């Protein structure tokens, strides 16, 4: 029933969303843009997917929601479970039923995601009516309730305003209200704090956490901001060139990174304590489909690359769900040799 908060739960024996294998290409290219992507998120858990721009973070989520352009994006492998059942990317009607109801997404830039020609209340009400058999007045009441729930003052008045009349932080809150209007089990947030000042960023992250604790929903946060990751993540998946190169509990990723790319990302973070020094960088850029290296996709930028890296790297396990794709993991010996 609309207006009734549903406690989202899933059996502890299985993830809420389990992406076992996701591969896709674009156009006529035989190279996969996403290649065997794997990750999972449980109810009440926050998974952060991190990596540089162009690594495929947003594309993977758009693929799961069926929002990539048909005829251009080509799904080549999709083994996905949602609440333990097969999640079929080839069934458009099933994707429409899930999208916005069971799985909702907050997009990166609300000004381009909200329709400038419609008042924000109408847009939230439309999302409610798309998945519930309710009247217009009931949908508007739910919209007002959601605006209040995300901390927008005078929600009845704000419902009658257009997106351009709201600040960036307010527009992002409207996007969150719309995403959560149907009490989804899973929220995907794509860079939800980009272009917001630090104070508003903190408010948005606190809001998502509070709503998550209230409803028990799982959350996938797509970001390149490792400060945000350190603050909110339960698990981290590090993506590079369309591949999850390392994943595991947030503490393991931050305290004991095992993939050279992850180490490079961590080294590029400025420290608030200790002596000042020049930040480390990862040389080069993310390869395009046309320039993708064979074997390890990070080999063209990796300081430890050897001839064996032209073959696909094995997945190494370090316990407690911590894994990395690297021929030389664990990297302690390599790092000691490099320092020496």
C-alpha positions as CSV (number, residue, x, y, z in Angstrom):
1,X,0.0,0.0,0.0
2,X,1.3,3.5,-0.9
3,X,2.3,5.4,2.2
4,X,3.1,2.3,4.2
5,X,6.8,1.7,4.9
6,X,7.9,-1.8,4.0
7,X,10.8,-3.4,5.9
8,X,13.0,-4.8,3.1
9,X,14.7,-8.0,4.1
10,X,16.3,-10.9,2.4
11,X,17.4,-14.3,3.7
12,X,20.8,-14.1,5.3
13,X,21.9,-17.1,3.1
14,X,21.7,-15.1,-0.1
15,X,22.5,-11.6,-1.3
16,X,19.8,-9.1,-2.2
17,X,21.5,-8.5,-5.6
18,X,24.0,-11.1,-6.8
19,X,25.8,-10.1,-10.0
20,X,27.7,-13.3,-10.8
21,X,28.8,-12.4,-14.3
22,X,28.0,-9.4,-16.5
23,X,29.6,-8.8,-19.8
24,X,28.6,-6.4,-22.6
25,X,30.0,-4.7,-25.6
26,X,29.1,-1.7,-27.7
27,X,28.5,-1.6,-31.4
28,X,30.4,-4.0,-33.6
29,X,33.5,-4.2,-31.3
30,X,34.3,-7.8,-30.2
31,X,36.0,-6.5,-27.1
32,X,33.8,-6.4,-24.0
33,X,33.4,-3.0,-22.3
34,X,32.3,-4.8,-19.2
35,X,34.0,-8.2,-18.8
36,X,32.8,-10.7,-16.2
37,X,31.8,-8.0,-13.7
38,X,30.9,-9.6,-10.3
39,X,29.7,-8.1,-7.1
40,X,26.9,-8.6,-4.5
41,X,25.1,-6.5,-1.9
42,X,22.9,-7.6,1.0
43,X,19.9,-6.0,2.5
44,X,20.9,-3.2,4.8
45,X,24.4,-3.1,3.3
46,X,26.3,-0.4,1.4
47,X,28.5,-1.5,-1.5
48,X,30.7,1.2,-3.0
49,X,31.9,0.8,-6.6
50,X,35.0,2.9,-7.1
51,X,37.3,3.8,-10.0
52,X,38.3,6.5,-12.4
53,X,35.9,8.1,-14.9
54,X,35.5,5.8,-17.8
55,X,36.0,2.5,-15.9
56,X,32.4,1.3,-16.4
57,X,30.9,2.0,-13.0
58,X,27.8,3.8,-14.2
59,X,27.4,1.6,-17.3
60,X,27.2,-1.5,-15.1
61,X,24.3,-0.1,-13.1
62,X,22.5,1.2,-16.2
63,X,22.8,-2.2,-17.7
64,X,21.2,-3.8,-14.7
65,X,18.3,-1.4,-14.9
66,X,17.9,-1.9,-18.7
67,X,18.6,1.7,-19.5
68,X,21.4,1.3,-22.1
69,X,20.5,2.1,-25.7
70,X,19.1,-1.0,-27.4
71,X,20.9,-2.0,-30.6
72,X,24.1,-0.3,-29.4
73,X,24.8,-2.0,-26.1
74,X,25.0,-5.7,-26.5
75,X,24.7,-8.0,-23.4
76,X,27.0,-10.9,-24.0
77,X,26.7,-12.6,-20.6
78,X,24.3,-11.9,-17.7
79,X,24.0,-14.2,-14.7
80,X,22.2,-12.1,-12.1
81,X,20.0,-13.0,-9.1
82,X,17.7,-10.6,-7.3
83,X,16.3,-11.8,-4.0
84,X,17.5,-15.3,-5.0
85,X,15.6,-15.4,-8.3
86,X,16.9,-15.1,-11.8
87,X,17.0,-11.4,-13.0
88,X,16.5,-11.5,-16.7
89,X,18.0,-8.6,-18.6
90,X,16.4,-9.9,-21.8
91,X,12.9,-9.4,-20.5
92,X,11.9,-5.7,-20.9
93,X,8.6,-6.1,-19.1
94,X,10.2,-7.7,-16.1
95,X,12.8,-4.9,-16.0
96,X,10.1,-2.3,-16.0
97,X,8.4,-4.0,-13.1
98,X,11.6,-4.0,-11.1
99,X,12.8,-0.5,-12.1
100,X,11.5,2.2,-9.8
101,X,9.7,-0.3,-7.6
102,X,12.2,-2.9,-6.3
103,X,15.4,-1.2,-7.6
104,X,15.6,2.6,-7.8
105,X,18.4,4.9,-9.0
106,X,19.6,8.4,-8.1
107,X,21.3,9.8,-11.1
108,X,24.5,11.9,-11.0
109,X,23.1,15.3,-12.1
110,X,19.5,16.0,-11.0
111,X,19.0,19.0,-13.3
112,X,19.3,16.8,-16.3
113,X,17.3,13.9,-14.7
114,X,14.3,16.0,-13.6
115,X,12.0,17.2,-16.3
116,X,12.2,21.0,-16.4
117,X,8.6,21.2,-17.8
118,X,6.9,19.6,-14.9
119,X,6.6,20.5,-11.2
120,X,8.5,18.3,-8.9
121,X,5.4,17.1,-7.1
122,X,4.0,15.9,-10.4
123,X,7.1,14.0,-11.2
124,X,7.2,12.1,-7.8
125,X,3.5,11.4,-8.1
126,X,4.0,9.9,-11.6
127,X,6.7,7.5,-10.2
128,X,4.2,6.4,-7.5
129,X,1.3,5.8,-9.9
130,X,3.6,3.9,-12.3
131,X,3.8,1.1,-9.8
132,X,0.7,1.4,-7.6
133,X,-3.0,1.4,-8.3
134,X,-3.8,4.7,-6.6
135,X,-5.6,7.9,-7.4
136,X,-3.9,11.2,-8.4
137,X,-4.7,12.7,-5.0
138,X,-3.2,9.7,-3.2
139,X,-0.1,9.9,-5.3
140,X,0.3,13.6,-4.5
141,X,-0.1,12.9,-0.8
142,X,2.6,10.3,-1.1
143,X,4.8,12.8,-3.0
144,X,4.3,15.4,-0.2
145,X,5.1,12.7,2.4
146,X,8.3,11.8,0.6
147,X,9.5,15.4,0.3
148,X,9.0,15.8,4.0
149,X,10.8,12.5,4.6
150,X,13.9,13.7,2.8
151,X,14.0,16.9,4.8
152,X,12.5,19.5,2.4
153,X,10.8,22.2,4.4
154,X,7.2,23.3,3.4
155,X,6.8,20.2,1.2
156,X,3.2,21.2,0.1
157,X,4.6,24.4,-1.4
158,X,7.7,22.9,-2.9
159,X,5.6,20.4,-4.8
160,X,4.3,23.2,-7.0
161,X,7.8,24.4,-7.9
162,X,9.8,23.6,-11.0
163,X,13.3,22.1,-10.8
164,X,15.0,25.3,-11.8
165,X,13.4,27.0,-8.8
166,X,15.3,24.7,-6.4
167,X,18.9,24.7,-5.2
168,X,21.3,21.9,-6.2
169,X,20.9,20.3,-2.8
170,X,17.1,20.5,-2.9
171,X,17.0,19.0,-6.4
172,X,19.1,16.1,-5.2
173,X,16.7,15.6,-2.3
174,X,13.8,15.5,-4.8
175,X,15.7,12.8,-6.8
176,X,16.1,10.8,-3.6
177,X,12.4,11.3,-2.7
178,X,11.4,10.1,-6.2
179,X,13.8,7.1,-6.0
180,X,12.4,6.0,-2.5
181,X,8.7,6.8,-3.2
182,X,8.0,3.0,-3.7
183,X,10.2,1.8,-0.9
184,X,12.7,-0.1,-3.1
185,X,14.7,-3.0,-1.7
186,X,17.8,-1.7,-3.5
187,X,19.0,1.9,-4.1
188,X,21.7,2.7,-6.7
189,X,23.2,6.1,-6.1
190,X,25.4,7.3,-9.0
191,X,27.8,10.0,-7.7
192,X,24.9,11.6,-5.6
193,X,27.1,14.3,-4.1
194,X,28.9,15.5,-7.3
195,X,28.8,19.3,-7.7
196,X,27.4,19.9,-4.2
197,X,29.3,21.8,-1.6
198,X,30.8,19.9,1.4
199,X,28.1,20.7,3.8
200,X,25.3,19.6,1.4
201,X,27.3,16.5,0.5
202,X,27.4,15.5,4.2
203,X,23.7,16.1,4.6
204,X,22.9,14.0,1.5
205,X,25.0,11.1,2.7
206,X,23.5,11.3,6.2
207,X,20.0,11.3,4.7
208,X,20.8,8.2,2.6
209,X,22.2,6.4,5.7
210,X,19.2,7.3,7.8
211,X,16.7,6.1,5.2
212,X,18.7,2.9,4.7
213,X,18.6,2.2,8.5
214,X,14.9,3.0,8.5
215,X,13.9,0.7,5.6
216,X,16.6,-1.9,5.5
217,X,17.4,-1.3,1.8
218,X,20.6,-2.3,0.2
219,X,22.6,0.5,-1.3
220,X,25.1,0.6,-4.2
221,X,27.1,3.8,-4.2
222,X,29.0,4.7,-7.4
223,X,31.8,7.2,-6.6
224,X,35.4,8.2,-7.2
225,X,35.6,9.9,-3.9
226,X,37.5,7.7,-1.5
227,X,36.6,9.9,1.4
228,X,32.9,9.1,0.9
229,X,33.8,5.4,0.6
230,X,35.7,5.4,3.9
231,X,32.7,7.0,5.6
232,X,29.9,4.9,4.4
233,X,31.0,1.6,2.7
234,X,30.5,-1.9,4.2
235,X,32.1,-3.4,1.1
236,X,34.1,-2.0,-1.8
237,X,34.4,-3.1,-5.4
238,X,37.3,-1.5,-7.3
239,X,36.6,-1.3,-11.1
240,X,39.1,-0.7,-13.8
241,X,38.4,-0.8,-17.5
242,X,35.2,-2.7,-17.1
243,X,36.6,-5.3,-14.7
244,X,36.3,-5.7,-10.9
245,X,40.0,-5.9,-10.1
246,X,39.6,-6.1,-6.3
247,X,36.7,-6.4,-3.9
248,X,36.1,-7.1,-0.2
249,X,35.2,-5.5,3.1
250,X,36.0,-1.8,3.3
251,X,38.5,-2.2,6.1
252,X,40.5,-4.8,4.1
253,X,40.5,-2.7,0.9
254,X,41.8,0.4,2.8
255,X,44.2,-1.3,5.2
256,X,45.5,-4.1,2.9
257,X,45.0,-3.3,-0.8
258,X,46.4,-6.1,-3.0
259,X,45.9,-4.9,-6.5
260,X,48.3,-2.4,-8.0
261,X,45.5,-0.2,-9.2
262,X,43.9,-0.1,-5.8
263,X,47.2,0.8,-4.2
264,X,47.6,3.6,-6.7
265,X,44.1,5.0,-5.9
266,X,44.9,4.8,-2.1
267,X,48.2,6.5,-2.6
268,X,46.6,9.4,-4.4
269,X,44.5,10.4,-1.4
270,X,45.9,13.4,0.5
271,X,46.6,13.0,4.2
272,X,45.3,15.4,6.8
273,X,48.1,14.4,9.2
274,X,51.9,14.0,9.0
275,X,54.4,15.8,6.7
276,X,53.2,17.2,3.4
277,X,54.5,15.5,0.3
278,X,53.6,15.2,-3.4
279,X,50.7,13.0,-4.1
280,X,51.3,9.8,-6.0
281,X,49.6,9.4,-9.4
282,X,48.6,6.5,-11.6
283,X,50.4,7.2,-14.9
284,X,48.5,7.0,-18.2
285,X,44.7,6.8,-18.8
286,X,42.0,4.2,-18.9
287,X,42.2,2.4,-22.2
288,X,39.5,2.6,-24.8
289,X,37.9,-0.5,-26.3
290,X,40.2,-0.2,-29.3
291,X,43.4,0.0,-27.1
292,X,42.4,-2.5,-24.4
293,X,45.5,-4.6,-23.5
294,X,45.3,-8.4,-23.7
295,X,45.3,-10.3,-20.4
296,X,45.4,-7.9,-17.4
297,X,43.6,-4.7,-18.5
298,X,45.8,-2.7,-16.1
299,X,49.1,-4.0,-17.5
300,X,49.8,-0.9,-19.6
301,X,49.9,1.3,-16.5
302,X,51.1,-1.2,-13.9
303,X,54.6,-0.7,-12.4
304,X,54.9,-4.5,-11.8
305,X,53.9,-5.6,-15.3
306,X,55.7,-8.7,-16.7
307,X,55.2,-10.8,-19.9
308,X,52.9,-13.1,-17.9
309,X,50.5,-10.1,-17.6
310,X,49.4,-10.6,-21.3
311,X,47.4,-13.6,-20.0
312,X,44.3,-13.2,-17.9
313,X,45.2,-12.9,-14.2
314,X,43.8,-15.4,-11.7
315,X,41.5,-14.4,-8.8
316,X,43.5,-14.5,-5.6
317,X,41.7,-14.8,-2.2
318,X,42.9,-13.3,1.0
319,X,40.0,-14.5,3.3
320,X,36.8,-12.8,4.5
321,X,35.6,-12.2,1.0
322,X,38.7,-10.2,0.0
323,X,39.8,-11.0,-3.6
324,X,42.0,-9.4,-6.3
325,X,42.8,-10.2,-9.9
326,X,46.6,-10.1,-10.2
327,X,49.3,-12.5,-11.1
328,X,51.5,-11.3,-8.3
329,X,49.1,-10.9,-5.4
330,X,49.7,-10.8,-2.5
331,X,51.9,-7.9,-3.4
332,X,54.0,-7.6,-0.2
333,X,57.1,-9.2,-1.8
334,X,56.8,-7.2,-5.0
335,X,56.5,-3.9,-3.0
336,X,59.5,-4.8,-0.8
337,X,61.5,-5.6,-4.0
338,X,60.5,-2.3,-5.5
339,X,61.4,-0.4,-2.4
340,X,64.7,-2.1,-2.3
